[in-house]
Amino acid sequence: MKNDKDVISFAANKKWLSIPEETRRMLEQNVWCGSCGDVVTIEKYTVEDSPSGIELRGKCKKCGYEVARVID
């Protein structure tokens, strides 16, 4: 299985992995895309530290537009 995630921050990745897998999958599938104007799935994302917690930065699965999701 291909891994579509790149890790920018080990600390952020540790926080991300501390979230139960089922919840992580739900968060990946609940990202707003400004291009589609809808909630989409994020793919090919990085996990980064954010002042609010952690941030997923990647691409919309539908159109490829850059999207992000902050998780506090």
C-alpha positions as CSV (number, residue, x, y, z in Angstrom):
1,M,0.0,0.0,0.0
2,K,1.3,3.4,-1.0
3,N,1.9,5.9,1.9
4,D,0.6,9.3,0.7
5,K,1.8,11.1,3.8
6,D,5.1,13.0,4.2
7,V,6.2,14.0,7.7
8,I,7.6,17.5,8.3
9,S,7.7,17.4,12.1
10,F,8.4,14.4,14.2
11,A,6.6,16.1,17.2
12,A,3.6,16.8,15.0
13,N,3.6,13.3,13.7
14,K,3.7,11.9,17.3
15,K,0.6,14.0,18.2
16,W,-1.1,12.9,15.0
17,L,-0.4,9.2,15.7
18,S,-1.7,9.6,19.3
19,I,-5.2,10.2,17.8
20,P,-7.1,7.0,17.4
21,E,-6.9,5.7,13.8
22,E,-10.7,5.8,13.3
23,T,-10.7,9.5,14.3
24,R,-7.7,10.2,12.0
25,R,-9.5,8.7,9.0
26,M,-12.6,10.8,9.9
27,L,-10.5,14.0,10.0
28,E,-8.8,13.1,6.7
29,Q,-12.3,12.9,5.1
30,N,-13.5,16.1,6.6
31,V,-11.5,18.9,4.9
32,W,-12.9,22.0,3.2
33,C,-11.9,22.6,-0.4
34,G,-12.3,26.1,-1.6
35,S,-12.2,25.0,-5.3
36,C,-14.8,22.3,-5.0
37,G,-16.8,24.3,-2.4
38,D,-17.4,21.1,-0.5
39,V,-16.0,18.8,2.2
40,V,-13.5,16.5,0.7
41,T,-10.8,13.9,1.5
42,I,-7.2,15.2,1.9
43,E,-4.4,13.2,0.2
44,K,-0.7,13.4,-0.2
45,Y,-0.5,15.5,3.0
46,T,2.2,16.5,5.4
47,V,1.8,16.7,9.2
48,E,3.1,20.0,10.6
49,D,3.2,21.8,13.9
50,S,0.7,24.7,14.2
51,P,0.2,27.3,16.9
52,S,-3.3,25.7,17.4
53,G,-2.0,22.1,17.5
54,I,-1.1,20.2,14.3
55,E,-1.9,20.9,10.6
56,L,-2.5,18.6,7.7
57,R,-1.4,20.2,4.4
58,G,-2.1,18.4,1.2
59,K,-4.3,18.1,-1.9
60,C,-8.0,17.7,-2.5
61,K,-8.7,14.1,-3.6
62,K,-11.4,15.4,-6.1
63,C,-9.6,18.2,-7.9
64,G,-6.0,18.4,-6.6
65,Y,-6.4,21.9,-5.1
66,E,-4.2,22.6,-2.1
67,V,-6.1,22.1,1.2
68,A,-5.3,22.2,4.9
69,R,-6.9,21.0,8.1
70,V,-6.0,22.3,11.6
71,I,-6.4,19.9,14.5
72,D,-6.4,21.3,17.9
